[in-house]
Amino acid sequence: MATFHGIQVYEILEDGNLLNGVYTNTGLLRMGNYDVDNEIARKKVYDDKGIDGQYDCRYIETNNKSVENCELQITKRQGGYDFIWRKKGKTIYSGIGLMSGNNHIAVSYIKV
């Protein structure tokens, strides 16, 4: 069974067509060293449907000098949103997001 891996908070921009996120992983829970990293997700096709949809995603990890690319699928569900990050067609993370006010969403995610 997969366990908690991290948390991310996105600022929702451009009516949900752009997400700017900061995230950290389980190092925070181990009271050890942890990093706060950045992710940007841009909707593949701009629309006015909020954050539901498919995104091109880029993220930077502190210990990796290159920018990582993946795809992000966000699907509305009762009480929140499902998040799935894929790289080369393979799911790498999945999570559940809850709105925080009107312009932010917090996502708890696991490594698949």
Backbone torsions as a table, in degrees:
resi	resn	phi	psi	omega
1	MET	NA	135.6	179.6
2	ALA	-71.7	148.3	179.2
3	THR	-118.4	166.1	178.6
4	PHE	-51.6	134.5	179.3
5	HIS	-117.1	-34.7	-178.0
6	GLY	-173.5	-179.5	177.0
7	ILE	-136.9	144.7	-178.2
8	GLN	-135.6	142.2	174.5
9	VAL	-122.5	122.0	179.0
10	TYR	-101.9	140.3	164.2
11	GLU	-91.2	129.6	-178.2
12	ILE	-92.1	119.1	-176.8
13	LEU	-121.6	161.5	174.9
14	GLU	50.0	49.7	178.4
15	ASP	56.6	32.1	178.3
16	GLY	91.7	0.8	179.9
17	ASN	-83.8	-13.0	178.6
18	LEU	-138.7	132.7	177.8
19	LEU	-123.0	131.5	176.6
20	ASN	-115.9	113.1	-173.8
21	GLY	-117.4	149.1	168.1
22	VAL	-120.5	141.5	-176.2
23	TYR	-144.8	161.2	173.6
24	THR	-143.4	163.5	-176.5
25	ASN	-115.8	-163.7	-171.1
26	THR	-67.7	-9.4	175.2
27	GLY	-55.6	-31.1	178.1
28	LEU	-61.3	-39.6	-178.6
29	LEU	-74.3	-27.6	-178.9
30	ARG	-84.7	5.3	-179.2
31	MET	57.4	25.1	179.1
32	GLY	-105.2	-157.0	176.9
33	ASN	-73.4	137.2	175.9
34	TYR	-144.8	157.3	-178.1
35	ASP	-119.0	152.8	169.7
36	VAL	-109.9	118.2	-174.7
37	ASP	-115.0	177.5	-173.1
38	ASN	-124.0	144.1	174.9
39	GLU	-137.4	139.6	174.6
40	ILE	-122.8	131.5	178.1
41	ALA	-127.4	128.2	180.0
42	ARG	-119.1	127.7	-178.0
43	LYS	-60.7	135.3	-178.4
44	LYS	-61.9	-40.5	177.2
45	VAL	-127.7	112.9	-179.9
46	TYR	-61.4	139.2	177.3
47	ASP	-153.6	-174.3	179.5
48	ASP	-115.7	33.0	-175.2
49	LYS	-99.7	16.8	-178.2
50	GLY	78.6	-148.0	-173.8
51	ILE	-89.7	-6.2	175.1
52	ASP	-59.3	134.1	174.0
53	GLY	143.5	-172.8	-179.4
54	GLN	-106.9	138.4	-175.7
55	TYR	-127.2	147.9	162.9
56	ASP	-87.4	132.8	-169.5
57	CYS	-128.1	141.0	175.8
58	ARG	-133.4	135.9	178.1
59	TYR	-139.5	154.3	-177.8
60	ILE	-123.2	128.4	176.4
61	GLU	-108.6	142.6	-174.2
62	THR	-54.7	-42.5	-176.3
63	ASN	-89.4	8.7	179.9
64	ASN	-127.2	118.8	-175.2
65	LYS	-76.6	-12.0	-178.7
66	SER	-97.4	157.0	175.6
67	VAL	-85.7	129.1	-179.9
68	GLU	-93.3	140.6	178.5
69	ASN	-111.2	142.6	173.6
70	CYS	-158.1	180.0	174.3
71	GLU	-113.4	146.1	179.1
72	LEU	-125.0	127.9	175.3
73	GLN	-111.4	125.6	176.9
74	ILE	-117.4	127.5	-178.2
75	THR	-128.0	128.3	177.8
76	LYS	-71.1	139.5	174.7
77	ARG	-140.1	168.4	-178.4
78	GLN	-58.0	121.8	177.1
79	GLY	85.0	-3.2	-179.0
80	GLY	174.8	-147.2	-176.5
81	TYR	-140.5	146.3	171.1
82	ASP	-97.6	137.3	178.4
83	PHE	-119.9	133.6	174.5
84	ILE	-134.8	122.1	175.8
85	TRP	-102.1	130.9	-179.9
86	ARG	-126.7	143.9	176.0
87	LYS	-128.8	121.5	-178.0
88	LYS	53.8	40.1	176.9
89	GLY	81.9	-5.7	-178.2
90	LYS	-105.4	132.3	178.3
91	THR	-67.6	128.0	179.5
92	ILE	-110.3	-30.7	176.4
93	TYR	-143.8	152.6	170.2
94	SER	-140.2	151.2	-176.6
95	GLY	-156.4	174.0	177.7
96	ILE	-124.2	130.6	-178.2
97	GLY	-115.6	143.5	176.7
98	LEU	-125.8	135.3	178.7
99	MET	-64.3	144.1	174.7
100	SER	-128.4	96.8	-173.1
101	GLY	74.4	-154.0	-177.9
102	ASN	-95.2	-20.2	-170.7
103	ASN	-123.0	11.6	-179.0
104	HIS	-139.4	150.0	173.9
105	ILE	-137.0	132.5	178.1
106	ALA	-102.3	134.2	-175.3
107	VAL	-126.3	125.1	170.7
108	SER	-95.6	129.2	-174.8
109	TYR	-133.3	157.7	177.1
110	ILE	-121.3	154.1	174.0
111	LYS	-87.8	128.3	-175.5
112	VAL	-94.2	NA	NA
